[in-house]
Amino acid sequence: MPTLRDTEILDLVTATISEMGAPKWEQIAQDLQDYEVMSKWLKEDKITEEGGVGITRNLMLKYSNVAKHTGLFEEDTVDVTDVMARMRVDWKRITAYYAFERREVLQNKGKYLVNNVLEPRRANMMIALAEELEDKAWTAPDATSETDPWGLLYWVVKNATAGFNGGLPTGFTTVAGINITTYPNFKNYSGTYTVISEDDFIAKLSTAHRKTKWVSPVTVEQFRSARGERRICYANDSLIGKFEKHARSQNDNLGSEIAVFDGVTTFRRHPIRYIPKLDEDTTDPFYMIDHSTFSPVVLNGDYLRESDVRISGKSHNVMEAYIDMSYNYLCVNRRKNVVFYKV
């Protein structure tokens, strides 16, 4: 009986994986629960791909007073002030893998039997990847970490004083290299609430909505389309439950700030999405995020790149495959983003 060479096993595995098709990110995520990062933020039409050793942006964070009223024959006074600042975000890298023993394939010859070995391990890889991405997206990294991405909580920072006071994440002295003492406009909106009522939290949300220029109420038709995806609210289960109770108490009154469209709880018709990771925060935070300013940026050529199966360098009988991505999160205008939390 002929012996299968390693190269023949690799060819068989590669052909089998090819017939599985691309990993079905949303289906894998949806089978567990809703993974916002994998199923929505990292869609190809949502990300930005760039090259280079890092992500850089030039921001105009202040202006100089070069306008004035003048009298007749008044001399000009010209002063050129630097109004630009440069931000820098480093690439972070994530990897996941699966492995199998060559003799497992020999024990399961035939396309469908090989599937039984590979498919669950590949699926496990994708689930682990989704879990890790979700976990890090809803946190701020430790200031000493060189590997963790700058998740949403790095960019949108809590502060008890209502207004544009969301400053430095804990342990950091700048935000992406921007000195917020020099450039105080690079702060997000923040505040606290006690109860969900028209006079407390709802009124504060309405103020934040105006001051961050979230002034594009979406029609029901637009809510179902891509336009409704730009401004998204995020909360945990406890807070969404309270919002739903508040919406029911309004008896579908016209003009209600909190309402339900197509079974989705909304604030001013912006969807409020449940984020399981936020269940860990006992302050019941509420994030209003403008995704035209906050999104993942991925290194060109390293977007969820699945490698070919190869022989392990540690064991001659083990074969392995990897998926890799170089990325980080970028927020170019913190002033359009909001966080409230309960006190």
Stockholm file with secondary structure:
# STOCKHOLM 1.0

chainA/1-343         MPTLRDTEILDLVTATISEMGAPKWEQIAQDLQDYEVMSKWLKEDKITEEGGVGITRNLMLKYSNVAKHTGLFEEDTVDVTDVMARMRVDWKRITAYYAFERREVLQNKGKYLVNNVLEPRRANMMIALAEELEDKAWTAPDATSETDPWGLLYWVVKNATAGFNGGLPTGFTTVAGINITTYPNFKNYSGTYTVISEDDFIAKLSTAHRKTKWVSPVTVEQFRSARGERRICYANDSLIGKFEKHARSQNDNLGSEIAVFDGVTTFRRHPIRYIPKLDEDTTDPFYMIDHSTFSPVVLNGDYLRESDVRISGKSHNVMEAYIDMSYNYLCVNRRKNVVFYKV
#=GR chainA/1-343 SS CCCCCHHHHHHHHHHHHHHHCSCCHHHHHHHHSCCHIIIIITSTTTCEEECSSEEEEEEECCCCCCCCCCCTTCCCCCCCCCCEEEEEEECEEEEEEEEEEHHHHHTTCSHHHHHHHHHHHHHHHHHHHHHHHHHHHTSCCCTTCSSSCCCHHHHSCCCSSSEEEECCCTTCSSBTTBCTTTCTTSCEEEEEESSCSTTTHHHHHHHHHHHTTCCCCCCHHHHTSGGGGSEEEEECHHHHHHHHHHHHHTTTCTTCSEEEETTEEEETTEEEEECGGGGGCTTCCEEEEETTTEEEEEETTCSSEECCCEECSSCTTEEEEEEEEEEEEEESCGGGCEEEEEC
#=GC SS_cons         CCCCCHHHHHHHHHHHHHHHCSCCHHHHHHHHSCCHIIIIITSTTTCEEECSSEEEEEEECCCCCCCCCCCTTCCCCCCCCCCEEEEEEECEEEEEEEEEEHHHHHTTCSHHHHHHHHHHHHHHHHHHHHHHHHHHHTSCCCTTCSSSCCCHHHHSCCCSSSEEEECCCTTCSSBTTBCTTTCTTSCEEEEEESSCSTTTHHHHHHHHHHHTTCCCCCCHHHHTSGGGGSEEEEECHHHHHHHHHHHHHTTTCTTCSEEEETTEEEETTEEEEECGGGGGCTTCCEEEEETTTEEEEEETTCSSEECCCEECSSCTTEEEEEEEEEEEEEESCGGGCEEEEEC
//
